[in-house]
């Protein structure tokens, strides 16, 4: 799994834990729904840290908590 796929899975995991739709996440995060959809659908491959921070703010978690997941433990090498 690469980092983009892990970010998508983590967003979906957090939404599922909180019973939030992608639309609800976009509203509480102040990010347009199209941007969140692009991230989740894999259209955007390099989600910026500022965007992830806004998502975390909406979810009321820290960036550390976002990345504190086994999903980020064994990522593929990005530079080959």
N, C-alpha and C positions, 0 to 999 in steps of 0.2 A: 504494500500500500504506500502511496506517496503522501506528502504532506497535505495536498489539496483534498484528497479523498478522506484523510483523517479529519480535517477541519469540517467537511460536510457531515461525516458520520457523527462527530461530536456535537455539532449544532442540532442535528436531528435527535440525537440521544437526549440532549438537554431539553429540547422542546417536548419530547415524549414524556420525560420525567415530570414536567410541569403542566402537561396537557395544553400546550400552546400550539396554535397553528403558525405557519410561516407568516401569515398576515398579522397575527397578534404580536409575533416577535418583531416584525418590522415597525409596528406602531410603538411598542414600548422602548425600542432601541433608537427610534428617530432615523431609521434607514429606510429608503424607499423599498416598497415590496418588490419592485423589479430587480433591485440590487440583491436582495436576499434570495429571490428566486434564481437569479443568475449564479449565485454562489452554490445553492443547494442543487441546482440542475447541472452543475459542472461547466457552465458557460464561462465563468470566471475562474481561472486557474491560480491566480496569485492574489488571494484576499489579503489586503493590507492589514497591518497590525492596528491601525487606527479604526478600521471597520470592525475588527474582532473586538477591540476595546469597547466600542459602542454597543455591540451585541452583548458583551459581558455586563456593561452598565445596565442594559435593559433586563438582563437575567439576574441582576444583583449578585454577581460573582466577580471575582478578580480574574485577571488574565492567568495568573498562576493556577487558579482552580480550573479554568478552561483547559489548560494544557496538562493538568494533572490527571491523565487518563492513559490506560494501557494502549490506546489507539496510537499514541505518539512514541511508544517504546521501540518499535522495530521498523522504522520507516526506511523505505528504499533510499539508496544513495542518490541525491539529486544531481550531483556533478559527476559526469562519467568521462 
